Amino acid sequence: MTVVNSNQKWDEFVDSVPGAHILQTASWGVFKSYYGWQPIHLIEENCGAQVLFRNLPLGFSIAYIPKGPLGTQWDQLWSELDGICEKKHAIMLIVEPNLWEPLENDNTLRLHDTFHVQEHTIQPRRTLMVDLKGDEETILAGMKQKTRYNIRLAQKKDIVISQTDDLESFYKIMRITGSRDGFALHEKSYYQRVYNLFAPLGQCALLHASYENKVLASLMVFAYQQQAWYFYGASSDEERNRMPTYLLQWEAMRWAKSKGCTSYDLWGVPDTDEDTLEAQFSDRSNELWGVYRFKRGFGGKLLRSAPAYVKVYHPLLYRLIAHRTGMQAG
């Protein structure tokens, strides 16, 4: 087992693993280090993991592997990682594999011996994945008719999409959306830092939708290998009849396609089955239901990720945390 102290060497390993998630890159570890997480990189032959440790009071910590491990034969990691977790007094190790249900990968089966299944995950459990492999007309043809109409309407109504580094306008729009829809925001520095880390690598773009030079909507899209993710976005209350958000998403997909991406992850919809989503989306707007109503129009496939797997090192402290946060392993 090798602990890799070089971000460059770690990213060389991540680059070598097809389908690796952007949350396993060194840049994501650096980003999270600003917010109390310490990344450690482990490699053992054909597998590896970026493990994030967060310090807790009294010298304890939590260990977390987001969208990993990478590669195959994960069981090679656990013994060494147990030792690191012991040194860091980790209460638990949370593993959220980059896998989709139904699970057919032997790696997850190996987790069942010492890990508990936790249905609640830190990253969104369910999402819509848009296929970008066809040409633009094929991608548009896979969307709902109303969404295609709204994209073209925005073009006719003089909505202009631009790639920019204007985080000030982005954050202003985020604050409007947060106030309107009742969700918590990070500080502006959070978005600035993630942009500063990924944009110079060509792995992030900030797009604005404007009308008469006024920003109406904005989003931040990420790309790594052949995958893209829509992590952050918002819109104002002005000129909504011009449908700026529809054209904005379409241009984000076109940007992702220009980067060689074959899939576009819309990143987060209500965690319920497709029949329920389709039966209720027109009547519900709480939580992520309004988001689903918008995202479903882009024709993505509904996917559900693997659950979290939790290894408990200090059962009493774990039960206290689980009781306070609603986590339950079983």
DACOR-V706646 format. One record per residue. N is the residue number from 1. PHI is phi in whole degrees, 0 to 359 (NA if undefined). PSI is psi in whole degrees, 0 to 359 (* if undefined). NEAR is the number of other ideal C-beta (glycine too) atoms within 10 Angstrom. Layout:
N_PHI_PSI_NEAR / N_PHI_PSI_NEAR
//
This chain:
1_NA_133_14 / 2_242_129_13 / 3_269_117_10 / 4_267_118_18 / 5_264_354_9 / 6_259_122_10 / 7_299_325_15 / 8_295_315_8 / 9_293_323_14 / 10_297_314_22 / 11_294_330_19 / 12_298_321_12 / 13_293_314_20 / 14_299_318_24 / 15_300_332_12 / 16_278_352_12 / 17_258_110_19 / 18_300_136_9 / 19_79_10_12 / 20_298_143_23 / 21_274_148_23 / 22_298_336_22 / 23_288_352_22 / 24_261_1_26 / 25_282_157_23 / 26_299_325_21 / 27_298_323_21 / 28_292_323_24 / 29_297_318_22 / 30_298_316_15 / 31_302_312_20 / 32_291_339_19 / 33_294_337_12 / 34_290_345_12 / 35_236_35_11 / 36_91_5_11 / 37_253_137_21 / 38_251_116_15 / 39_278_139_18 / 40_232_136_18 / 41_248_126_22 / 42_239_136_22 / 43_228_133_20 / 44_223_102_19 / 45_52_253_11 / 46_265_9_13 / 47_223_162_20 / 48_191_169_27 / 49_203_140_22 / 50_269_116_28 / 51_252_128_27 / 52_257_128_23 / 53_249_132_20 / 54_241_124_16 / 55_288_141_14 / 56_241_169_15 / 57_302_158_5 / 58_65_22_7 / 59_85_4_8 / 60_271_172_17 / 61_208_172_20 / 62_238_138_19 / 63_251_141_24 / 64_215_129_21 / 65_248_103_25 / 66_275_125_25 / 67_54_45_21 / 68_207_186_25 / 69_292_177_26 / 70_254_154_25 / 71_81_209_22 / 72_234_171_14 / 73_56_56_14 / 74_298_335_25 / 75_300_342_15 / 76_291_341_20 / 77_275_330_23 / 78_293_321_19 / 79_298_311_10 / 80_296_319_14 / 81_293_325_24 / 82_302_318_16 / 83_295_319_11 / 84_294_317_17 / 85_298_323_21 / 86_295_316_10 / 87_297_327_9 / 88_267_7_20 / 89_54_46_16 / 90_289_133_25 / 91_286_324_22 / 92_202_160_25 / 93_244_124_23 / 94_252_125_22 / 95_243_123_27 / 96_243_93_23 / 97_295_152_23 / 98_273_66_20 / 99_225_156_16 / 100_247_149_15 / 101_284_148_12 / 102_287_142_7 / 103_280_122_14 / 104_233_14_9 / 105_262_129_13 / 106_299_336_11 / 107_302_317_17 / 108_291_327_18 / 109_297_327_10 / 110_292_337_16 / 111_288_336_20 / 112_292_340_10 / 113_293_320_8 / 114_237_357_13 / 115_247_149_20 / 116_263_145_17 / 117_280_131_14 / 118_237_112_20 / 119_292_328_12 / 120_283_130_15 / 121_239_159_17 / 122_285_315_12 / 123_278_155_15 / 124_305_136_16 / 125_280_323_21 / 126_238_145_20 / 127_210_175_22 / 128_244_128_23 / 129_247_118_16 / 130_268_130_22 / 131_279_122_14 / 132_254_11_22 / 133_288_333_11 / 134_279_182_13 / 135_284_176_10 / 136_298_321_12 / 137_294_325_8 / 138_293_318_11 / 139_296_315_20 / 140_297_322_17 / 141_295_336_12 / 142_279_354_16 / 143_271_164_21 / 144_294_147_12 / 145_303_320_9 / 146_295_324_12 / 147_292_316_21 / 148_302_317_18 / 149_300_316_14 / 150_292_326_22 / 151_297_314_22 / 152_289_327_15 / 153_297_317_16 / 154_299_321_27 / 155_296_318_16 / 156_291_330_9 / 157_267_24_14 / 158_67_30_11 / 159_284_132_23 / 160_246_129_16 / 161_256_130_21 / 162_226_145_12 / 163_269_133_14 / 164_212_171_15 / 165_243_23_12 / 166_280_82_14 / 167_288_337_18 / 168_297_311_11 / 169_293_322_16 / 170_303_312_26 / 171_290_327_20 / 172_299_316_15 / 173_293_321_21 / 174_300_320_22 / 175_293_322_13 / 176_297_313_15 / 177_295_318_18 / 178_299_318_14 / 179_292_320_11 / 180_289_316_12 / 181_261_357_14 / 182_73_35_9 / 183_245_153_13 / 184_283_145_5 / 185_249_152_15 / 186_281_167_15 / 187_290_160_9 / 188_303_324_15 / 189_299_332_12 / 190_299_310_15 / 191_290_325_19 / 192_296_318_16 / 193_293_315_16 / 194_294_324_22 / 195_294_315_20 / 196_296_331_15 / 197_280_319_18 / 198_263_328_21 / 199_298_317_16 / 200_297_340_10 / 201_273_358_12 / 202_76_17_10 / 203_254_8_18 / 204_208_143_21 / 205_224_142_23 / 206_253_121_20 / 207_242_138_21 / 208_247_144_22 / 209_251_122_27 / 210_232_156_20 / 211_225_124_17 / 212_51_46_8 / 213_67_12_6 / 214_253_127_11 / 215_286_124_22 / 216_255_332_24 / 217_205_156_30 / 218_207_150_28 / 219_210_160_22 / 220_241_121_23 / 221_245_144_28 / 222_238_151_26 / 223_218_138_24 / 224_209_133_25 / 225_51_239_19 / 226_252_21_15 / 227_240_149_22 / 228_229_152_28 / 229_223_136_22 / 230_262_96_24 / 231_271_316_15 / 232_226_137_20 / 233_192_160_22 / 234_197_165_22 / 235_214_152_23 / 236_274_181_19 / 237_267_358_10 / 238_268_146_14 / 239_54_35_20 / 240_292_338_12 / 241_293_346_9 / 242_273_358_21 / 243_56_48_24 / 244_296_329_27 / 245_292_331_22 / 246_290_313_26 / 247_293_325_23 / 248_298_314_26 / 249_296_320_29 / 250_298_318_23 / 251_290_330_22 / 252_295_321_23 / 253_294_320_22 / 254_295_321_14 / 255_298_314_18 / 256_299_318_25 / 257_296_324_19 / 258_293_339_10 / 259_271_2_18 / 260_90_11_12 / 261_284_144_23 / 262_248_358_14 / 263_215_152_17 / 264_227_111_27 / 265_271_115_23 / 266_282_353_23 / 267_61_71_20 / 268_111_109_18 / 269_222_170_27 / 270_305_140_19 / 271_274_75_17 / 272_214_168_17 / 273_288_163_12 / 274_296_322_13 / 275_299_317_8 / 276_293_317_10 / 277_302_313_21 / 278_290_330_12 / 279_283_334_12 / 280_243_349_14 / 281_298_329_19 / 282_284_344_9 / 283_254_347_8 / 284_241_142_15 / 285_226_0_13 / 286_286_158_9 / 287_51_237_14 / 288_265_8_19 / 289_292_319_17 / 290_296_324_13 / 291_297_317_20 / 292_297_319_24 / 293_303_321_17 / 294_285_312_17 / 295_291_328_22 / 296_300_333_20 / 297_294_342_20 / 298_273_4_23 / 299_78_20_17 / 300_286_159_20 / 301_274_132_13 / 302_285_122_16 / 303_233_151_14 / 304_235_129_17 / 305_282_169_20 / 306_298_155_22 / 307_290_176_21 / 308_277_151_24 / 309_242_126_21 / 310_242_126_22 / 311_252_123_20 / 312_259_127_19 / 313_257_331_18 / 314_231_90_14 / 315_302_319_11 / 316_295_314_8 / 317_293_323_16 / 318_299_315_19 / 319_297_324_15 / 320_296_314_12 / 321_295_317_16 / 322_298_321_19 / 323_294_322_10 / 324_282_330_8 / 325_256_352_9 / 326_87_4_7 / 327_284_140_19 / 328_216_120_13 / 329_268_138_19 / 330_182_*_7
//
